[in-house]
Amino acid sequence: MSDFGTKEWVEENRQRVRNMSELYKLDEREKEGPHQGTYTGLYQEILVYEKWRKRFYPMDDICKYIRK
């Protein structure tokens, strides 16, 4: 991770924001529900989704945002 305020840090942060926005949309958090408008627990939910997707739908390439 780069030092705070450097060009590299700014780009890393920009990419994190893009990734979280995509995950937010993928999890449909803009719709009414218990997690509407929050990012809390989002990454963990996507990890669980990815685990089950790999187990039952290995050819499905929906979630491309999880880093290996």
Secondary structure, 3 states (H helix, E strand, C coil): CCCCCCHHHHHHHHHHHHHHHHHHHHCCCCCCCCCCCCCCCHHHHHHHHHHHHHHHCCCCCCCCCCCC
